[in-house]
Amino acid sequence: MPQTTETLPDDPDTLKAMLVAERARNERLIQIIKEMQRHRFGRRAETLPEDQMLLALEEVEQTEAGAAADAEGTSAAERENAARKRRTNRGALPPHLPRIETIVDIDDKACPCCKGLLHRIGEDVSERLDIVPAQFRVLVVRRPKYACRACEDVVVQPPAPARLIEGGLPTEATVAQVLVAKYADHLPLYRQAQIYARQGINLDRSTLADWVGRAAWHLRPVHERLLAHIRSSTKIFADETTAPVLDPGRGRTKTGQLWAYARDDRPWGGADPPAVAYVYAPNRKAEQPIAHLAGFKGVLQVDGYAGYRPLAEKGDVQLAFCWTHVRRRFYELALGGAMPIASEALERISALYAIEKELRGRSADERRAVRQEKTRPLLLELEPWLRQKLKLISQKSKLAEAIRYALSRWAGLVRFIDDGRIEIDSNIVERSMRPIALNRKNALFAGSDGGGEHWAIVASLVETCKLCGVDPQAYLADTLAKIVGGHLNSRIDDLLPWVYAPPAPLRHVA
């Protein structure tokens, strides 16, 4: 609770202790803010991981909550005020959750004054969020056998329902839960096995791995169709990141690659749903994106990696480059010391982003018109300015490298001013790489090239579900059940995440 002059203690020692504590808290908050700023604009290798920053904020919030609880305990008025504020800011619980009502009523409905009968004039209703721990259940399928008394060799029995894991224990929903826990919540299989063991369910890690592998095999056609659907777009993003893979022959890991191809037309109101598809490859050679994007025609927005340039040389692909990567280079130089040229470059680039902030959500034609009017003059000034400054500095300096990086990619950097569909940067696809990085951090490496492929398949569907606002667990459970049930390959488009519609809830019939 905020302190006032009336509530402050009179003891000088107590006041000094409070001042020291407040200064320490402010210094910690300032440090967190600085680290967040560096995370937003700085080099990734030198920034705190996002999860660590969130942990730091959680600690501050926990400390504040403890102090608030201590203050609330001093008087009933302060407790009531805090409760009223909490009710105001918490929002509402979703209506689809089941409600279990409890009525707290008085025992005696006689007036305490005249002993007359009290009548109801209203009620206060409060809601709290309750959690029931995950419940395991066993689905028992009985298949009666029938025989003819006259014909000894006749035995009739209904066929067994199709299963994802023949002779295995899990339902499709159970396998979907394992997939989501591994690829969305970043829980390695051995940790999941430990969680199940606490519930009395002893499942070996290798058993869970078998489930994941079989599910990924069944989902492979959906993943291939997802990539083909993205490839048919006229404007997509591409990026790549390392995927450590165990190399048993050498007794260590090797470095594979996960390539990401994404589509997100929401910033300019496009009709196609957002999607991302990952593809595992054993290396980072240019032949990989050439194979992955075979048949693609349109704009490919990427970072500065030269491996994408062979795609543009064929004439069907136009490369659009990322201004965030340009800005990052100047930011690192400006952060390191007195670099007036780098600082001015940052200011000029910031002006471009200020315009883009105003254009978020507007149509492609509107974005192009504003860029032609406001952005083009800034870029026409920026290029000769960079060339002029390059002549004044050492060609071996980091600043010269940063300037040459921008000038050598200028055609792709300015392409967005002539096409309203193009973003100023490739942050959309870079955000899709964060879950991959978290999974890589927790799992350390994939067990094989096949494991890397499974990683790509399941992660593609999980992340596309998240982009489309679809529950990945429900989607995977339903999709696996349909595939096992004999879903036709000719109707594979019906299994794409953005098509998924959750089944209607069962209704009680009296």
N, C-alpha and C positions, 0 to 999 in steps of 0.2 A: 504494500500500500504506500502511496506517496506521503512523504513526511511534510508537515507544516511546522511553522515556528512554534505553534502552541503544543504540538505533540513531541517536539524534540526534547531530549533529556537535558537537565541543567548541569550534570556532572561533566567537567572538562575532559576527563580521561575517556569517558564513554563517547563523547563527541569526537575526540581524536581517533578512536578506534573505528567509528562509523565513517569518518572521512577517509582513513586509510583503506578501508574495505571498498568504499565507493570508487576511489581512484584506481584500485586494482581491477575492479569490475569494468570501468571505462576503458582502461588500457587493453584488457582482454577483448572487449567488443571492437575497439579500433583495429586490433590485429586481425580479428576475424573478417572485418569489412575489407581490409587491405588484401587479405588472401583471396577473398571472393572476387575482388576486382582483378587480381592477377589471374585467377581462374577464368574469368570472362575474356580477358584480352591478352594474357601472357602466354608464354610457351608452356605446353602441357607438361613437359618433362620437369619443369621447375615449379609447378603449382601443386598445392595440396589436392589429393583426390577428393572428388565431390562427397563421397561418403564420410571422409574424415572431417570435412567442414561441417557437414550436417551433425556429426557427433559433437563437434565443438558448440554449435548452436544449441543442441539438446542439453548440454551441460549448463549453459547459461540459463536456459528456460527452466531447467530443473531447480537451479539455485533460486531463481526468482519465485518459483512456485512454493519452495520451502519457506522462503522469507514471508511470502504472502500468507501461508498457512499459519505461521507463527503470529503474524499481526492480526489475523482474523480471530485468533483464540483469545484476544484481549477483551472483546466486548461483543454482545449480541448484535448491536447495531452494525458493527463492521462486518460481521459474518453475513448478515442479511444483505448489506450493500454489495459484498463480493459475489454472493449467490445471484443477486439480480443482474449484475454485470455479466456474469458467466452465462446466464440464460439468454441474455440479449445477443451475445456474440457467437454462440455455439452453432447456429443454424438449425435445421430440422432433420430428423431422421427420415430416411426414404420410406415412402408409403407402402412399398411392396413387402416390407418385412412383416412377419406375423406378429400380432400383438397379443400378449397374455395380460389380462387386466386383473388387478387386485383392488378391491374396494376397502378402504380404511374408514370405517364408520364409528360413530359414537354408540355406546351401549345404552345409555339412558336418553330417550328423546323427550323427556319432561323438562320444561323450562326451569332453570336453576333458581329463578326469581319467584314466579307465581305457581309453578308446577303444572302449568298448562302444556298442551301438546305442541311440540315444535314442528314447523313445516319447512320443507326443503326450498331454499331460495337460489341454489346454484351449486357449483362445485369447482374445485381446483384440480387440474389434470397435469401431471408431470410424466415425462418419458425418460427412461434410461436405457442405454444400449447394453444388452446382455449377450454373452457368448457361450454357446454350448460346445464343448470340445468335440473334435472330429470323431464321428461315430463309425466304427467298422461293423460291417454285417456280412453274413455269408448267404449267398444266393444258392439255394438248393434246387437242382433240376432233376426231377424223377421222370423216367421214361418207362412206363409199364410195358411188359412183354406179354404177348398173347399167343396161345397155341391152340390148335384144333385137336380135339380128342379123337377124331377119326383119322386124321392125317398126322403121323408122327413127325414128319420133317417140316411141317409148317410152323414158323414162328414169325409173328408180325410185331414190329416195334417202330414207333415214329423215329425219324432221323434226329440225330443230335443237333441242336442249334449251332450255327457257325460261331467260331471263337477266333479272336485275334491271336491268342497263344493256344494252339492245340494241345490239350492235356495240361494246360497251365492253370494257375490259380486266379489271375486277375480278370476283372471285367474291363471293358474299354474305358470306363470312367476311371478305374484305378490306374491304368496305364497313362491316361491323359493327365492325371494328377502328378504322376512321377515326371512326366515330360515338362509340365509347367513349373514344378518345383526346381527342376534342373536348369531349364533354359529361360525362365522368366524370373524366378526368385533366386537363381544362382546357387542352389544347394547341391553340392556334389552327391553322388549316389551313396557314398559311405555314410554321409551325414543323414541322408534320408533313412538308411537302414537303421541308424541309431535312434531316430525319432520313432520308427515303427516298433523297434524293440521295447521302447518305454511303454508302448501300448500293448505289449504282450504278443506282437506279431513278429516272429523271427524270420526275416528275409535276408538272404545273403546278398551282398553287393553284386556279385556276378549274376544273380537272378534278375535283379533290377536292370543290369546292363543288357541282358538278353531281351527284356521287355522293350527297352528303348530301341535296340537295334531292329527288332521286328516291326515296331511301330514306324520307325523311319523308313524302312523298306516299303511298307504299305503306303506311306505318304509321299513317296518319291514322285509318282505321276502328278500329284497336286502341286508339288514344288516346281516341277518342270513346266506345268501350265502357268503357274504364277510368274515365272521368269519370262515365258513367252508373251504373257499379257503385258508385262512391263516393257518388253522389247518392242512391242507393237505401238508404243506411245511415240509421240513426236518430240518429247523433251523429257529427259531423265537425268538423274544424278549418279555419279559413280565415285567410289572410294575403296580403299583396301587397308587391311590391317593384318598384323602377324597373328598366326595361330600355331603355337608350339605343339609339335606332334612327337610322340615317343618313337624313337628309332631303335627297335630291339637289337638289330644287327650290330650297332655300335655302342649300345648300352647308354645312350643319352638321347636328348631331344633334337629334332631338326625343326627348322622354321618353315612352316607352311604359310599360306595366305588365305584369308577370307575376303573375297571381293563382294562389295555391296552395290546393288543397283536399285535405286529408289525412284519413286514417282510421287510427287505431292503438288497438286495443282490448286490446293486450297488458298494460298496467298493471293491468287488472282481470280478465284471463283471458277476454276475449271470443273467440268462435270465428272471426270474420271476419279474413282476412289483412290486414296493414298495406298501405297504398297511398297514393300521392300523385299528383295530376294538376295540371299547370300549364296555364294558359290565358293566351294573350297577348291584350292589349287595348290600343288606342291611348290610353286615358285611365283615370282613377281614379274615374270617376263611379259613383254608386250603381246605375245601370242595368246595369253590368257583372255584379256578383254576382247581381243579380236574374235576368239571362239565363242565367248559368252554372248557377245552382242551381234552375232552373225545375222544379217538382214535388217539391222536397225538403221533407220534413216531419220535424222533430226538433230536436235541440239543436245550435246552431252556436256553437263556441267561438272567440272572436276577441279582438283587442286593442281599444283604445278607439275605433277609427275609426268615425265616425258614418255612413259609407256603408252599413253593414250594417243599420242600424235600419229602413229600409223593408221589409226581409224580415220582421222581427218584427211590423211593423204589420199584416201580412196575417193573422196569427194562427196560421200553420202552423209558424213557426220561433220557438224560444226562444233568446235570446242569453245565453251565458255568457262573462263577461269574465275578464281575465287579471290575477292578483295580482302577477306579475312587473313589469308596467308600473306598477302602483301603487307597489310597493316601490322601483323605480328612481328615481322622482321624489323620494321621501324620502331615498334614499341620496345622491343628488347634493347635496341640501341639507345633510345631515349631514357629508358629505365636505368641504364648503366652509367650515365653521367651526362656531362654538358654536351649535348648534341643538338644544336639549334636547327640544323637541317632536318634531322629525324623528327624533332618536335613539330616543325612546321608541316612536314609531310603528314604526320598524324592529324593535325588540325584540318588539312585539306581533305583527307580521307573521311574524317568525322563529318564533314559537311555533306558528303555523299550519302552517308548512313542516315543523317538527319532527314534528308529528302525521302529516303526509302521508308523511314518510319511512318511518314505521312501517307504513303501509298499502300500500306498493308491492308489487304482485303478489297482493294479496288480492282476494277476490270483490267484486262490486259491492254485494251485500247487507252484507257485513262492513264495507266502507268506509263505507257510509251509516250503519250502526249506531254505529261509532266516532265518526264526525263529529257525529252527533246528541248523543252523550254528551260529547265533549271539545271539538269545534270550535265548536259553536253557542254555548255560554256565552261563549267568547272574543269572538266576533263581536257578541253582544248587548252586551258591554261596550265594544267598539271603536267602534261607530257613535256612541253618545251622547258618548263621549270626544272623537271627532273634531269633533262639532258644538259641544261646549263650547269646545274650543281654537280653533275658527274664530272665535268671538265675541271672543276675547281678542287677536287679532292684526290687523294691517293687511290689509284685503281686497284690496289691490293687490300684496301680497307673493307671492313664489314659493311660500312655504309655504301660503298661502291657496289658491293655484291647485292645489297638490298635494292638499289636503284636499277641495276641491270636485270634483276629478277623481274621487276615490274615492266621495264621497257621491252624485254624479250617476249613477254606474253601480252603485250598491249592490245593486239587485235582481239584476243579472247576476253580480256578484262573489260573492254568497252562495248562488247556485243550486247550487253543487257540494255543499253539505251535505245536500241533499235527494235527490241522485241520485249513486249510487256510480260511475256510468260517467263522470262529468264530472271533469276534472282541475282542479287549483287554478290552473293557468296554461296558456298556449298554447305552451309551449316546444317541444312536439312538432313543430308546423308551422314554428316559427321555425328549428329545426334543419334542416328541409328547404330553407330559403332559403340556407343557407351555400354549397352547391355553386353556386347561381345567382350569388351574389356573387363567388365565385372565378372563375367563367367570365366574368363581366362585367369583372372586373379584368384578366384576361389578354387577352380579345378586344376590350375597350373598348366595342364596340357591335355591334348586328346591322345587316346591310346594308340591310334593308328591313322592312316589316311582315310580309312573307312569311317573311323570315329569323327574325323574332321568333316566328312560329307554328311554324316548324320547330324552333326552340329549345325551345319548350314541349312539342312532341310527343315528341322524342327524350329530353329531360331527364326527362319523366314516366316513361317506361319504364325508363330507366337507374336513377333513384332508387327506383322501386318494386322493381326487381330487388334493389337493395342492401338495402332494408328486409326483403325476403323471403328473404335469403340465397342469391340466385340470381346466377350469373356473368353479368353483362350482355352480355359479348362472345359467349358461347355462346348465350345466349337470342336476341339480335338476329340472329345468323347463322342459327340454326335457324328463327326466325320469318319472316325475309325469304325464306328458301328455300321455306318452306311457302306463303307468299303468292304468290311467283312461280310455284310449282307448281300454283296454282289452288285454294288453300284456300277452302272455301265460306264466304260471309259469314254463313250461318245457324249456323255453328260458330265464330264469332269469339271466343266465350268460351274456347275451347280455347287461344287464343293469349295470354291474359293471363299476366303474369309468374309469379304464384303457382301456376299450373297446370303450368308448364314442368317437365319432368323430363328431365335430360340423357340422351342416347341411351346405351344399354348399350355398354361398350367391346367392340371386336372381339376375339374369342377365336380363338386359333390352333387349327386343326384339323389333326391329323396325317394 
